[in-house]
Amino acid sequence: MKPPYQITTRIIELIASISEKIGEINSAYLYKPPTELRKRNRIKTIQSSLEIEGNSLSLEQVTAILENKRIVAPQKDILEVKNAIRVYENLDNYNPTNLASFCKAHAILMQGLIDNPGEIRTKSVGIIKGSLVTHVAPAGNIVKSLMKDLFEYLKKDKDLLLIKSCVFHYEMEFLHPFMDGNGRMGRLWQTVILRQYSPVFEFLPIESLIKAKQIDYYSILGESDNKGNSTGFIEFILQIINESLEELLTNQSVNLTGNDRVTIFKEKIGPRFFNRQEYMRQFRDISSATASRDLKKAVDSGILDKTGDKRTTLYKFRIN
């Protein structure tokens, strides 16, 4: 059964705005930012997602762990960060429409933190805040079947990927498939799904905006539970995505190095031969001398193979 939600005018407006911003990001080569910017955004993503769950470590402490430096902090918080780093470093290895892959990611994320990480729960659970039970999840004996249905929706439904990523995020939180770690898994897996839409989402710290609107985030989850559909949650998360993209376009510019340009071009050109002119058409603001230096360095580094001479020179990326 398809999860219940409606496509509203607001959802359509947000998708149009997001699509327009993705086009601008592609034009500015922000979809795969330089290494230092990717590292900084990854740290913000990990720190924000874990802080939502009560982790006490700061951006500086998460940075130190990523750089293999020792810090003084609760061991549980350190382990949460180390596990999250491992998960986010392996995003390429996860299949967004595969339940087993989803469970594998949870096993890494919660290793050493709970019993039986990566296993779908079989017990009943409820979410308690203060003295109130705010959510009673579906019974443990049916949750695995419901998760299989949710992944079938992801795989086969014809709705836009942007919408399906939000629906999955909400429905997974509602189903609460694990005894612990559901919140961070919902946010992680939306990133895994969105990477199919644009590579920018691998390094876009949406979690930092969710953290800034944490009260609203939990409020809209509760409202969607009460209404029996995820429409409001879809609108909320799409707005978060839209604001994250706007922040990226407004505050971050990219000064591409030769290595950055070669990496970007490799993704564009694939395994076929190309010449210097094709390379320059991709990067219209560089001179022929700069293009020649980029390509020579890539050849000397063993990244490119070169054939011909002068005007007949062709290049081809080596297969790793």
C-alpha positions as CSV (number, residue, x, y, z in Angstrom):
1,M,0.0,0.0,0.0
2,K,1.2,3.5,-0.9
3,P,1.8,5.7,2.2
4,P,-0.8,8.4,2.6
5,Y,0.0,11.9,1.6
6,Q,-1.2,14.6,-0.8
7,I,0.7,16.7,-3.4
8,T,-0.1,20.3,-2.4
9,T,0.6,23.6,-4.2
10,R,3.3,24.3,-1.6
11,I,5.1,21.0,-2.4
12,I,5.0,21.8,-6.1
13,E,6.4,25.3,-5.5
14,L,9.2,23.9,-3.3
15,I,10.2,21.2,-5.8
16,A,10.4,23.9,-8.6
17,S,12.6,26.1,-6.3
18,I,14.8,23.1,-5.4
19,S,15.2,22.1,-9.1
20,E,16.2,25.7,-10.0
21,K,18.8,25.8,-7.3
22,I,20.2,22.5,-8.3
23,G,20.7,23.9,-11.8
24,E,22.6,26.9,-10.4
25,I,24.7,24.6,-8.2
26,N,25.6,22.5,-11.2
27,S,26.6,25.6,-13.2
28,A,28.8,26.8,-10.3
29,Y,30.4,23.3,-9.7
30,L,29.1,23.3,-6.2
31,Y,27.6,19.9,-6.5
32,K,31.0,18.3,-5.6
33,P,32.8,21.0,-3.6
34,P,36.6,21.0,-2.9
35,T,37.9,18.5,-0.4
36,E,38.2,21.0,2.5
37,L,34.6,22.2,2.1
38,R,33.3,18.6,1.8
39,K,35.1,17.7,5.0
40,R,33.6,20.8,6.8
41,N,30.1,20.0,5.7
42,R,30.4,16.3,6.5
43,I,31.5,17.3,10.1
44,K,28.5,19.6,10.4
45,T,26.2,16.9,9.2
46,I,27.5,14.3,11.7
47,Q,27.6,16.7,14.7
48,S,24.1,18.1,14.0
49,S,22.5,14.7,13.6
50,L,24.0,13.4,16.7
51,E,23.3,16.5,18.8
52,I,19.6,16.1,18.0
53,E,19.9,12.7,19.7
54,G,21.7,14.2,22.8
55,N,25.3,13.8,21.8
56,S,27.4,16.5,23.6
57,L,30.4,16.8,21.3
58,S,31.1,20.1,19.5
59,L,32.2,20.7,15.9
60,E,35.8,21.0,17.1
61,Q,35.7,17.7,19.0
62,V,34.1,15.9,16.0
63,T,36.8,17.4,13.8
64,A,39.5,16.1,16.2
65,I,38.1,12.6,16.1
66,L,37.9,12.7,12.3
67,E,41.6,13.6,12.3
68,N,42.4,10.8,14.7
69,K,43.2,13.1,17.6
70,R,42.5,12.2,21.2
71,I,39.8,14.2,23.1
72,V,38.3,14.1,26.6
73,A,34.6,13.3,26.4
74,P,32.1,10.6,27.4
75,Q,33.1,7.3,25.6
76,K,29.5,6.7,24.4
77,D,29.5,10.1,22.6
78,I,32.9,9.4,21.1
79,L,31.8,6.0,19.8
80,E,28.6,7.5,18.3
81,V,30.8,10.0,16.3
82,K,33.2,7.3,15.2
83,N,30.4,5.1,14.1
84,A,28.7,8.0,12.2
85,I,32.0,8.8,10.5
86,R,32.3,5.2,9.2
87,V,28.7,5.2,7.9
88,Y,29.0,8.5,6.1
89,E,32.4,7.5,4.6
90,N,30.7,4.5,3.0
91,L,27.6,6.1,1.4
92,D,28.6,4.7,-2.0
93,N,28.2,1.2,-0.6
94,Y,24.5,1.6,0.3
95,N,21.6,0.6,-1.9
96,P,18.8,3.2,-1.2
97,T,16.0,0.7,-2.1
98,N,17.4,-2.3,-0.3
99,L,16.3,-3.2,3.3
100,A,19.4,-5.4,3.9
101,S,21.6,-2.4,3.0
102,F,19.6,-0.2,5.4
103,C,20.1,-2.7,8.2
104,K,23.8,-2.9,7.4
105,A,24.1,0.9,7.8
106,H,22.3,0.7,11.2
107,A,24.6,-2.0,12.3
108,I,27.6,0.2,11.7
109,L,25.9,3.3,13.2
110,M,24.9,1.6,16.4
111,Q,27.8,-0.9,16.9
112,G,28.7,-1.1,20.5
113,L,25.8,1.2,21.5
114,I,22.9,-1.3,21.6
115,D,22.4,-5.1,21.6
116,N,21.9,-6.6,18.1
117,P,22.5,-3.5,16.0
118,G,21.1,-3.8,12.4
119,E,18.3,-6.1,13.5
120,I,14.6,-5.1,13.0
121,R,12.9,-5.1,16.3
122,T,10.4,-7.8,17.4
123,K,9.3,-6.1,20.6
124,S,6.7,-3.3,21.0
125,V,8.0,0.2,21.7
126,G,6.7,3.6,22.5
127,I,8.3,7.1,22.6
128,I,8.1,8.8,26.0
129,K,8.8,12.5,26.6
130,G,8.6,13.5,30.2
131,S,5.7,11.6,31.6
132,L,3.8,11.4,28.3
133,V,3.8,8.6,25.7
134,T,4.0,10.7,22.5
135,H,4.1,7.8,20.0
136,V,3.3,4.1,20.0
137,A,5.0,2.3,17.1
138,P,3.4,-0.6,15.2
139,A,3.7,-4.0,16.9
140,G,7.0,-5.8,16.6
141,N,5.6,-8.8,14.8
142,I,4.6,-6.7,11.8
143,V,7.3,-4.1,11.6
144,K,9.6,-6.0,9.2
145,S,6.7,-6.6,6.8
146,L,5.8,-2.9,6.9
147,M,9.5,-2.0,6.2
148,K,9.5,-4.3,3.2
149,D,6.4,-2.5,1.9
150,L,8.1,0.9,2.5
151,F,11.2,-0.2,0.4
152,E,8.9,-1.5,-2.3
153,Y,7.3,2.0,-2.4
154,L,10.7,3.6,-2.7
155,K,11.7,1.2,-5.5
156,K,8.5,1.2,-7.6
157,D,6.4,4.3,-7.0
158,K,6.4,6.9,-9.8
159,D,6.4,10.0,-7.6
160,L,9.4,12.3,-7.7
161,L,12.5,11.2,-5.7
162,L,12.4,14.4,-3.7
163,I,9.0,13.5,-2.4
164,K,9.7,9.8,-1.9
165,S,12.8,10.7,0.2
166,C,10.6,12.8,2.6
167,V,7.9,10.1,2.7
168,F,10.5,7.5,3.6
169,H,11.9,9.7,6.3
170,Y,8.5,10.2,8.0
171,E,7.3,6.6,7.6
172,M,10.5,5.2,8.9
173,E,10.3,7.4,12.0
174,F,6.6,6.3,12.4
175,L,7.5,2.6,12.1
176,H,10.5,2.9,14.5
177,P,12.0,-0.3,13.1
178,F,14.9,-0.4,15.5
179,M,15.1,-0.3,19.3
180,D,17.3,2.8,19.1
181,G,19.0,4.9,16.4
182,N,15.8,5.6,14.4
183,G,16.1,9.3,14.2
184,R,19.7,9.4,12.9
185,M,18.8,6.5,10.5
186,G,15.9,8.5,9.1
187,R,18.1,11.5,8.4
188,L,21.0,9.4,7.1
189,W,18.8,7.4,4.7
190,Q,17.1,10.5,3.2
191,T,20.7,11.5,2.3
192,V,21.3,8.1,0.7
193,I,18.1,8.5,-1.3
194,L,18.8,12.1,-2.3
195,R,22.2,11.3,-3.7
196,Q,20.4,9.7,-6.6
197,Y,18.9,13.1,-7.4
198,S,22.1,15.1,-7.1
199,P,25.6,14.4,-5.7
200,V,25.4,17.7,-3.8
201,F,23.3,16.0,-1.1
202,E,26.2,13.9,0.0
203,F,27.8,16.9,1.5
204,L,24.9,19.3,2.1
205,P,24.4,19.6,5.9
206,I,20.6,19.5,6.0
207,E,20.9,18.2,9.5
208,S,22.2,21.5,10.8
209,L,19.0,23.2,9.7
210,I,16.9,20.4,11.2
211,K,18.8,20.9,14.4
212,A,18.1,24.7,14.4
213,K,14.4,23.8,13.9
214,Q,14.4,20.8,16.2
215,I,11.3,21.8,18.1
216,D,9.4,22.3,14.8
217,Y,10.8,19.0,13.5
218,Y,9.4,16.9,16.3
219,S,6.2,19.0,16.3
220,I,5.5,18.3,12.6
221,L,6.2,14.6,13.1
222,G,3.5,14.6,15.8
223,E,1.1,16.5,13.7
224,S,1.6,14.1,10.8
225,D,1.0,11.2,13.2
226,N,-2.3,12.8,14.3
227,K,-3.5,13.5,10.8
228,G,-2.5,10.1,9.5
229,N,-0.5,11.3,6.6
230,S,3.0,12.8,5.9
231,T,1.9,15.8,3.8
232,G,3.0,18.4,6.4
233,F,6.2,16.7,7.0
234,I,7.0,16.6,3.2
235,E,6.4,20.4,3.1
236,F,8.6,20.9,6.1
237,I,11.6,18.8,4.9
238,L,11.4,20.2,1.4
239,Q,11.6,23.7,2.9
240,I,14.7,22.6,4.9
241,I,16.3,21.3,1.7
242,N,15.4,24.5,-0.2
243,E,17.0,26.6,2.6
244,S,20.1,24.4,2.7
245,L,20.6,24.9,-1.1
246,E,20.0,28.6,-0.8
247,E,22.6,28.8,2.0
248,L,25.1,26.9,-0.2
249,L,24.5,29.2,-3.1
250,T,24.7,32.4,-1.0
251,N,27.6,31.6,1.3
252,Q,29.9,29.2,-0.4
253,S,31.9,29.9,-3.6
254,V,34.3,27.4,-5.1
255,N,37.8,28.2,-6.4
256,L,38.5,25.0,-8.3
257,T,42.0,23.6,-8.3
258,G,43.4,21.7,-11.2
259,N,42.7,18.4,-9.3
260,D,39.1,19.5,-8.7
261,R,38.6,20.3,-12.4
262,V,40.1,16.9,-13.5
263,T,37.9,15.0,-11.0
264,I,34.7,16.9,-12.2
265,F,35.6,16.3,-15.8
266,K,36.2,12.6,-15.2
267,E,32.6,12.2,-14.0
268,K,31.3,14.1,-17.1
269,I,33.4,12.4,-19.8
270,G,33.5,8.9,-18.6
271,P,35.8,6.4,-20.4
272,R,35.9,7.9,-23.9
273,F,38.8,9.9,-25.5
274,F,38.7,13.7,-25.4
275,N,41.0,16.6,-26.4
276,R,42.0,19.8,-24.7
277,Q,39.3,21.8,-26.4
278,E,36.6,19.6,-24.9
279,Y,38.2,20.1,-21.5
280,M,38.2,23.9,-21.9
281,R,34.5,23.9,-22.9
282,Q,33.7,22.4,-19.6
283,F,35.7,25.1,-17.8
284,R,35.2,28.3,-19.8
285,D,37.0,30.6,-17.4
286,I,40.4,28.9,-17.7
287,S,43.1,29.6,-20.3
288,S,44.6,27.1,-22.7
289,A,47.8,27.2,-20.7
290,T,45.9,26.3,-17.5
291,A,44.1,23.5,-19.3
292,S,47.4,22.1,-20.6
293,R,48.9,22.2,-17.1
294,D,45.9,20.4,-15.6
295,L,46.1,17.7,-18.2
296,K,49.9,17.3,-18.1
297,K,49.7,16.9,-14.3
298,A,47.0,14.3,-14.6
299,V,49.1,12.4,-17.2
300,D,52.2,12.6,-15.0
301,S,50.2,11.3,-12.0
302,G,48.9,8.3,-13.9
303,I,45.3,9.5,-13.9
304,L,45.2,10.1,-17.7
305,D,46.6,8.2,-20.7
306,K,47.8,10.4,-23.6
307,T,48.1,9.6,-27.3
308,G,49.0,11.6,-30.3
309,D,51.0,14.9,-30.5
310,K,50.1,18.6,-30.5
311,R,46.8,19.1,-32.3
312,T,46.1,15.4,-32.6
313,T,46.6,14.8,-28.8
314,L,43.9,12.8,-27.2
315,Y,43.4,11.9,-23.5
316,K,41.5,9.1,-21.7
317,F,41.0,8.4,-18.0
318,R,42.6,5.2,-16.7
319,I,40.2,2.7,-15.3
320,N,40.9,2.1,-11.6
